[in-house]
Amino acid sequence: MNQDLAGALSKVPEVTLGFWVIKILATTLGETGGDSVTMSLNLGYLTGTFIFLGIFAVAVIAQITAKKFHPFIFWITIVATTTLGTTMADYVDRSLGIGYLGGSSILLAGLIASLAIWRWVEGSISVNTVATPRVEVFYWVTILFSQTLGTALGDWMADTNGLGYEGGALVFAAGLAILAGAYYYTTISRTFLFWAAFILTRPLGATVGDLLDKPLSHGGLAISRYLASGILAAVIVALILLIPQRAEAQRGGRVREQDEAQEA
């Protein structure tokens, strides 16, 4: 990055506690919203995937063509990745018969490849660099892989390990707590910790979403998917309006060199 860009603003929000709260709610909405279309409307995983792929395409084009950071455009795009990730993961794991382990392995390989190519082309995978169309493409492809992988991991943990939705949610919440401790008490790369936390928030949201809307006989609370989705969407909108949403500042020069040294 040209050092003249140091201090400029990126197209993504500053990573704060509010960011993570909204992110978890958005991933939960992705689960209930995706299931509303594929299951409650009985459209199936493939049709649901095409529907949400269209929504994602429109949202990401709006995000990339925007001249500056817009909170609602950003979070609509995030929700679009979570709903699309839900239907894609379900289609790969269930309709194609690959299973949770196979689907998770494929998605993990895609996520690693996306991050590796991004790092190779741009020299950094830090969110502080998300300010040009090319970097934004890498960013959103990586996020889509991470959201889809997170859905598969959440279903795998809840359905095949005997933990149920509550147990699965507690496991992923504990993982996030460990990452938070590493952020405050270690010198582990902040970029690594960000992407690890970003991935783990998705299965947390997936298990919480399933807990809300799955039947009582399956360990859920049997809340209407439409009602749960509406409440989650309303809370997200309220938080976006109430919590200051500032763009993440790009960092250049010595600060960015330190980040890249940590990433290496």
C-alpha positions in Angstrom: 0.0 0.0 0.0 1.2 3.5 -0.8 2.2 5.3 2.3 0.2 8.2 1.1 -2.9 6.2 1.9 -2.0 5.8 5.6 -4.8 7.2 7.6 -7.3 6.9 4.8 -10.6 5.0 5.5 -11.4 1.5 4.3 -14.8 0.3 3.2 -15.4 -1.9 6.3 -16.3 -1.0 9.8 -13.9 -0.6 12.7 -13.6 -3.9 14.6 -15.1 -3.2 18.0 -17.3 -5.1 20.5 -20.3 -3.7 18.7 -19.0 -5.1 15.4 -18.9 -8.6 16.9 -22.3 -8.4 18.5 -23.9 -7.4 15.2 -21.9 -10.0 13.4 -23.2 -12.8 15.7 -26.8 -11.6 15.3 -26.3 -11.4 11.5 -25.0 -15.0 11.4 -28.0 -16.1 13.5 -30.3 -14.3 11.1 -28.6 -16.0 8.2 -29.5 -19.4 9.7 -33.2 -18.6 10.4 -33.6 -16.6 7.2 -32.0 -19.3 5.0 -34.2 -22.0 6.6 -37.3 -19.8 6.2 -36.8 -20.0 2.4 -35.5 -23.5 2.0 -37.7 -25.3 4.6 -40.6 -23.1 5.6 -41.4 -22.1 2.0 -40.3 -25.6 0.9 -38.2 -24.3 -2.0 -35.3 -26.6 -1.3 -31.6 -25.9 -0.9 -30.7 -25.4 -4.6 -33.5 -22.9 -5.3 -32.7 -21.1 -2.0 -29.1 -20.9 -3.0 -29.9 -19.3 -6.4 -32.2 -16.8 -4.7 -29.7 -15.7 -2.1 -26.9 -15.8 -4.7 -28.8 -13.1 -6.6 -29.3 -11.0 -3.4 -25.6 -11.4 -2.6 -24.5 -10.3 -6.1 -26.6 -7.2 -5.9 -25.4 -6.4 -2.3 -21.8 -6.9 -3.0 -21.9 -4.8 -6.2 -23.5 -2.0 -4.2 -20.8 -2.4 -1.5 -17.9 -2.4 -4.0 -19.2 0.5 -6.1 -19.9 2.7 -3.1 -17.4 5.5 -2.7 -17.1 5.1 1.1 -18.3 3.0 4.0 -22.0 2.8 4.4 -23.1 0.8 7.5 -26.4 -0.5 6.1 -24.9 -1.6 2.8 -22.1 -3.4 4.6 -24.3 -5.3 7.0 -26.9 -6.1 4.3 -24.0 -7.7 2.4 -22.9 -9.6 5.5 -26.4 -10.9 6.0 -26.5 -11.9 2.4 -23.3 -14.0 2.8 -24.8 -15.7 5.9 -28.0 -16.7 4.2 -26.2 -17.8 1.1 -23.7 -19.7 3.2 -26.6 -21.5 5.0 -28.2 -22.7 1.8 -24.9 -23.6 0.1 -23.6 -25.6 3.1 -26.9 -27.4 3.4 -27.0 -28.2 -0.3 -23.4 -29.5 -0.3 -23.7 -31.5 3.0 -27.2 -32.9 2.5 -28.4 -32.7 -1.1 -25.1 -33.8 -2.6 -24.6 -36.4 0.1 -21.1 -35.3 0.9 -21.7 -35.1 4.6 -20.6 -32.6 7.2 -17.0 -33.7 7.3 -16.6 -33.8 3.6 -18.4 -30.5 3.1 -16.4 -28.8 5.8 -13.1 -30.1 4.4 -13.9 -28.8 0.9 -15.0 -25.4 2.3 -11.9 -25.1 4.5 -9.7 -25.8 1.5 -11.5 -23.0 -0.4 -11.1 -20.6 2.5 -7.4 -21.3 2.8 -6.9 -20.9 -0.9 -8.8 -17.6 -0.9 -6.7 -16.2 1.9 -3.5 -17.5 0.4 -4.2 -16.0 -3.1 -5.2 -12.7 -1.4 -2.0 -12.6 0.6 0.1 -13.5 -2.5 -1.5 -10.8 -4.7 -1.9 -8.0 -2.2 0.8 -8.7 0.4 -1.6 -8.6 3.3 -5.0 -10.1 4.4 -5.6 -7.4 7.0 -9.1 -5.7 6.9 -7.2 -2.4 7.2 -6.4 -2.8 3.5 -10.0 -3.2 2.2 -10.3 0.0 0.2 -9.9 -0.9 -3.5 -12.3 -3.0 -5.7 -9.8 -5.8 -6.1 -9.1 -6.1 -2.4 -12.9 -6.0 -1.7 -13.4 -8.9 -4.1 -10.9 -10.9 -2.1 -12.5 -9.8 1.1 -16.0 -10.8 0.1 -15.0 -14.1 -1.5 -13.2 -15.0 1.7 -16.1 -14.0 3.9 -18.5 -16.1 1.8 -16.2 -19.1 2.2 -16.0 -18.5 6.0 -19.7 -18.1 6.4 -20.4 -21.3 4.5 -17.7 -23.2 6.4 -19.1 -21.9 9.6 -22.6 -23.2 8.8 -21.2 -26.7 8.0 -19.2 -26.7 11.3 -22.2 -25.7 13.3 -24.4 -28.4 11.9 -21.6 -31.0 12.3 -21.0 -30.1 15.9 -24.7 -30.0 16.8 -25.9 -33.0 14.8 -23.1 -35.6 14.9 -21.4 -35.1 18.2 -24.3 -35.4 20.6 -24.0 -31.9 21.9 -27.2 -30.5 20.6 -27.7 -26.9 19.8 -27.0 -25.5 23.2 -23.9 -27.6 23.6 -22.6 -26.6 20.2 -23.3 -23.0 20.9 -21.3 -23.2 24.2 -18.4 -24.9 22.4 -18.1 -22.1 19.9 -18.7 -19.4 22.5 -15.8 -20.9 24.5 -13.6 -20.8 21.4 -14.4 -17.1 20.9 -13.6 -16.5 24.6 -10.2 -18.1 24.1 -9.5 -16.0 21.0 -10.5 -12.9 23.0 -8.0 -13.8 25.7 -5.3 -14.3 23.1 -6.1 -10.9 21.7 -5.6 -9.2 25.0 -2.9 -11.2 26.6 -0.7 -12.5 23.7 1.1 -11.1 20.7 -0.5 -13.5 18.2 -1.2 -11.9 14.9 -4.3 -9.7 15.1 -5.1 -10.5 11.5 -5.0 -14.3 12.3 -7.2 -13.7 15.4 -9.7 -11.6 13.4 -10.2 -14.3 10.8 -10.4 -17.1 13.4 -13.0 -15.2 15.3 -14.9 -14.3 12.1 -15.1 -18.0 11.2 -16.2 -19.1 14.7 -19.0 -16.5 15.0 -20.8 -18.2 12.1 -21.2 -21.7 13.7 -22.2 -19.9 16.9 -24.9 -18.1 15.0 -25.9 -21.3 13.2 -26.4 -23.3 16.4 -28.3 -20.4 18.1 -30.5 -20.0 15.0 -31.3 -23.8 15.0 -32.0 -23.6 18.7 -34.5 -20.9 18.1 -36.5 -22.4 15.2 -36.0 -26.2 15.3 -39.0 -28.3 16.7 -39.1 -29.2 20.4 -38.6 -32.9 19.4 -35.3 -32.0 17.8 -34.0 -29.9 20.8 -35.1 -26.5 19.5 -37.5 -23.9 20.9 -39.9 -24.2 18.0 -40.1 -20.4 17.4 -41.4 -19.5 14.0 -38.6 -18.9 11.6 -40.3 -15.8 10.2 -40.8 -14.4 13.7 -37.2 -15.2 14.8 -35.8 -13.6 11.6 -38.0 -10.5 12.0 -36.9 -10.0 15.6 -33.2 -10.5 14.7 -33.4 -8.1 11.7 -35.1 -5.5 13.9 -32.4 -5.8 16.6 -29.6 -5.5 14.0 -31.1 -2.4 12.5 -31.5 -0.8 16.0 -27.9 -1.6 16.9 -26.6 -0.1 13.6 -28.5 3.1 14.4 -27.5 3.2 18.0 -23.8 2.0 17.9 -21.4 4.4 16.1 -20.3 2.8 12.8 -17.0 4.2 11.8 -14.9 3.0 8.9 -11.7 1.1 9.8 -8.7 3.4 9.2 -6.1 2.1 6.8 -2.6 1.8 8.3 0.6 2.3 6.5 4.3 2.7 7.1 5.7 1.3 10.3 2.4 0.1 11.7 1.5 -1.9 8.7 5.0 -3.4 8.5 4.5 -4.6 12.1 1.2 -6.3 11.1 2.8 -8.0 8.1 5.7 -9.2 10.3 3.1 -10.8 12.6 1.2 -12.4 9.7 4.4 -14.0 8.3 
